[in-house]
Amino acid sequence: LRDLDAPPWKAPEAAKPEAAQTEAAKAEADGADADTKAETSAAGVLEQVDVVTLTPEALTRLFPTVADDGERLTREAFGRLVRQYYKVVKETALTDTLRIKGASAIRRLEPDEVVEALDNPVREETSSLLRVRVKATRDKVEGWATVIGNQGTAFLRDGGGCFKVVKETIFTASFSLAPDKEHSRKSHATRKVKEGEVLEVWEWPRREETSGLVRMLCKAKSDGATGWVTTTGNQGAVFAEPL
């Protein structure tokens, strides 16, 4: 009875050969070294970051400029803060691989286009080009593009997340400009957007099929007003362009 009540017997594990123990210890040591190197590397990066201390009064003024409604920092608002964009300053190719040799061109990137960085820029070893994986805001196509050529020519530069108004237009409450039965086109407008204003992009420009206008959702840097604006008219007139 004593044997039946006892926990099941388990044979002791055979002792590992000395060589196996040595290899296991070495693997653990290598793993610990890798973790230490990663922590050291991360610490080095953090040491290079400038720490800015803000007073409560400064925070009170700053927060409404980054929060969607002046009170909450939503996931979408935080995403807009950390995304990096590039503006195309010289026509270049969007390719399917980092390496230039053997790469296939997806399409051309035209001047004033805006692309979102999907990773950090890297140096392509064989050509010495500085390259980055991006997504075009115009059509969501992803690929690799050259930031700086091997002779120092710039193809992309930081920017594009904000637009500057070059011709007075209006903020509206919705994407479509077509008036409905309850609202006239005049009442649809929320305020004028004056030349020289800077607008933070919330939704990238896209064509409104009914009117043919290219429109985007944005936030005015001056007063935090939000709404839809026309960036390009149906006859090609430009109202706002990327900075």
Secondary structure as the mmCIF struct_conf table of DSSP 4:
data_model
#
loop_
_struct_conf.conf_type_id
_struct_conf.id
_struct_conf.beg_label_comp_id
_struct_conf.beg_label_asym_id
_struct_conf.beg_label_seq_id
_struct_conf.end_label_comp_id
_struct_conf.end_label_asym_id
_struct_conf.end_label_seq_id
HELX_RH_AL_P HELX_RH_AL_P1 ARG A 2 ASP A 5
BEND BEND1 ALA A 6 ALA A 6
HELX_LH_PP_P HELX_LH_PP_P1 PRO A 7 TRP A 9
HELX_LH_PP_P HELX_LH_PP_P2 ALA A 11 PRO A 17
HELX_RH_AL_P HELX_RH_AL_P2 GLU A 18 GLU A 47
TURN_TY1_P TURN_TY1_P1 GLN A 48 GLN A 48
BEND BEND2 VAL A 49 VAL A 49
HELX_LH_PP_P HELX_LH_PP_P3 ASP A 50 VAL A 51
HELX_RH_AL_P HELX_RH_AL_P3 PRO A 56 VAL A 66
BEND BEND3 ALA A 67 GLU A 71
HELX_RH_AL_P HELX_RH_AL_P4 ARG A 75 VAL A 82
STRN STRN1 TYR A 85 VAL A 88
BEND BEND4 LYS A 90 LYS A 90
STRN STRN2 THR A 92 THR A 95
BEND BEND5 ASP A 96 LEU A 98
BEND BEND6 ILE A 100 ILE A 100
TURN_TY1_P TURN_TY1_P2 LYS A 101 GLY A 102
STRN STRN3 ALA A 105 LEU A 109
HELX_LH_PP_P HELX_LH_PP_P4 GLU A 110 GLU A 110
TURN_TY1_P TURN_TY1_P3 PRO A 111 ASP A 112
STRN STRN4 VAL A 114 ALA A 117
BEND BEND7 LEU A 118 ASP A 119
STRN STRN5 VAL A 122 GLU A 124
TURN_TY1_P TURN_TY1_P4 GLU A 125 SER A 128
STRN STRN6 LEU A 129 ALA A 136
TURN_TY1_P TURN_TY1_P5 THR A 137 ASP A 139
STRN STRN7 GLU A 142 ILE A 148
TURN_TY1_P TURN_TY1_P6 ASN A 150 GLN A 151
BEND BEND8 GLY A 152 GLY A 152
STRN STRN8 ALA A 154 ALA A 154
BEND BEND9 PHE A 155 PHE A 155
STRN STRN9 LEU A 156 ASP A 158
BEND BEND10 GLY A 161 GLY A 161
STRN STRN10 CYS A 162 VAL A 165
BEND BEND11 VAL A 166 LYS A 167
STRN STRN11 THR A 169 THR A 172
BEND BEND12 ALA A 173 PHE A 175
BEND BEND13 LYS A 181 GLU A 182
HELX_RH_AL_P HELX_RH_AL_P5 ARG A 185 HIS A 188
STRN STRN12 ALA A 189 VAL A 193
TURN_TY1_P TURN_TY1_P7 GLU A 195 GLY A 196
STRN STRN13 VAL A 198 ARG A 207
TURN_TY1_P TURN_TY1_P8 GLU A 209 SER A 211
STRN STRN14 VAL A 214 ALA A 220
TURN_TY1_P TURN_TY1_P9 LYS A 221 ASP A 223
STRN STRN15 THR A 226 THR A 232
TURN_TY1_P TURN_TY1_P10 ASN A 234 GLN A 235
BEND BEND14 GLY A 236 GLY A 236
STRN STRN16 VAL A 238 VAL A 238
BEND BEND15 PHE A 239 PHE A 239
STRN STRN17 ALA A 240 PRO A 242
#
